[in-house]
Amino acid sequence: MYALILNPKAGNGKSKSVYQKMIKQNHINEHLYKMYVTKYQGHATEIVQQIKEENEQVEKIIVIGGDGTLYEVINGIKKSNLVIQLAFIPAGSGNDFARGCQIHLNPYKQIKQLFTNPKTIQYWFGQYEVNEDQYLFASSIGFGFDAEVAKVVNESRLKKWFNALHLAPLIYVYGLLMTIFKYKPKTLSLNVDGECIKIDHTWLITVSNHPYFGGGMKIALDAEVNPNNFTITTVNNISRWKLLFLFITVFFGKHTKLKEVHTFEAKEIKLSSEVPIMYQADGYTNETQQCVINKEQESITIIK
Ligand SMILES: Nc1ncnc2c1ncn2[C@@H]1O[C@H](COP(=O)(O)OP(=O)(O)OP(=O)(O)O)[C@@H](O)[C@H]1O
């Protein structure tokens, strides 16, 4: 038996039509699944805990939604120590996890594959600790400018309209323009696999499990799904105009040629900031002054 978790608001309601089509096409047998619909932010985490408590023979969770829904589901899996296989039908606006795992971005193609010719891969989430609490991220965790952009995007009423007009990536351009002239770069101390580094005038640091962030930007060109290392990208000592240029070059994967951009691989990163800094984990934003990031030891099976 499997559980289906649907966020009806993901992709501005696209997820609901995806689910309805799935039913119409008789892809799922009503007796073999239990359906859960999220009602508010954080609900998907609670649903997974409920699945564990109900103690039914659930072997797989299928998520229909965006990266935010997936983030909540994987954190529910972590909190409840559930051993489960996971399938993801991308129906959000960004869908970076799907890109990173080479899951069809077209949800209908993904459904067809899932129910007719499924394949499995192993995936290792990232784990981060803030204020003594541990959480998982599927795609990336970023500190500084990109997190401020994510916050503007999440809080913007325009997101709905851009989605409706099928112009979802443009909401990130809007967030970028709203943030770039206000953001104050920070001095950050990093401990990377035991080596201390101070980075001044930092705009952003992203820690990636796969290449994509921000709805399709290929920030970590060489990142590969693997159990050992993250790819870390830092941007510091850059003018605001050049940063704007950088975000254009990211789409062509040319940003790493800029001298202000550095990339490296690491297994554990400890970050501290003298002042609170915004972070985003799969799009979920908050503030912290310290964070420790590791690879999750156990892999999860992703069905795709
Ligand atoms: N019924 C609901 N009403 C309002 N918000 C909800 C509901 N159910 C879930 N949410 C919240 O919706 C938010 C957005 O979901 P999600 O990130 O999956 O979609 P998206 O923003 O369209 O896609 P992406 O993250 O890929 O850009 C999540 O933070 C989730 O907590």
The ligand as a MOL file (V3000), in Angstrom:
LIG
                    3D

  0  0  0     0  0            999 V3000
M  V30 BEGIN CTAB
M  V30 COUNTS 31 33 0 0 0
M  V30 BEGIN ATOM
M  V30 1 N -3.5950 23.9420 1.6020 0
M  V30 2 C -2.5680 24.7960 1.6020 0
M  V30 3 N -2.7840 26.1340 1.5740 0
M  V30 4 C -1.7630 27.0160 1.5260 0
M  V30 5 N -0.4510 26.6510 1.5120 0
M  V30 6 C -0.1800 25.3200 1.5480 0
M  V30 7 C -1.2160 24.3290 1.5880 0
M  V30 8 N -0.6490 23.1060 1.6030 0
M  V30 9 C 0.7010 23.3240 1.5830 0
M  V30 10 N 0.9840 24.6470 1.5550 0
M  V30 11 C 2.2830 25.3060 1.4610 0
M  V30 12 O 2.4840 25.6650 0.1030 0
M  V30 13 C 3.8570 26.0510 -0.0380 0
M  V30 14 C 4.3120 25.9390 -1.4460 0
M  V30 15 O 4.3700 24.5950 -1.8470 0
M  V30 16 P 5.4580 24.0620 -2.8720 0
M  V30 17 O 6.7830 24.6680 -2.5810 0
M  V30 18 O 5.3600 22.6030 -2.8940 0
M  V30 19 O 4.9290 24.6180 -4.2640 0
M  V30 20 P 5.5180 25.7440 -5.1990 0
M  V30 21 O 5.9630 26.9160 -4.3890 0
M  V30 22 O 4.5190 25.9870 -6.2770 0
M  V30 23 O 6.7630 24.9870 -5.8660 0
M  V30 24 P 8.3660 25.1680 -5.7740 0
M  V30 25 O 8.7790 25.1000 -4.3510 0
M  V30 26 O 8.8970 24.0070 -6.5840 0
M  V30 27 O 8.6540 26.5020 -6.3980 0
M  V30 28 C 4.6010 25.1780 0.9690 0
M  V30 29 O 5.3020 26.0100 1.8610 0
M  V30 30 C 3.4850 24.4450 1.7270 0
M  V30 31 O 3.7140 24.3990 3.0920 0
M  V30 END ATOM
M  V30 BEGIN BOND
M  V30 1 1 1 2
M  V30 2 1 2 3
M  V30 3 2 2 7
M  V30 4 2 3 4
M  V30 5 1 4 5
M  V30 6 2 5 6
M  V30 7 1 6 7
M  V30 8 1 6 10
M  V30 9 1 7 8
M  V30 10 2 8 9
M  V30 11 1 9 10
M  V30 12 1 10 11
M  V30 13 1 11 12
M  V30 14 1 11 30
M  V30 15 1 12 13
M  V30 16 1 13 14
M  V30 17 1 13 28
M  V30 18 1 14 15
M  V30 19 1 15 16
M  V30 20 2 16 17
M  V30 21 1 16 18
M  V30 22 1 16 19
M  V30 23 1 19 20
M  V30 24 2 20 21
M  V30 25 1 20 22
M  V30 26 1 20 23
M  V30 27 1 23 24
M  V30 28 2 24 25
M  V30 29 1 24 26
M  V30 30 1 24 27
M  V30 31 1 28 29
M  V30 32 1 28 30
M  V30 33 1 30 31
M  V30 END BOND
M  V30 END CTAB
M  END
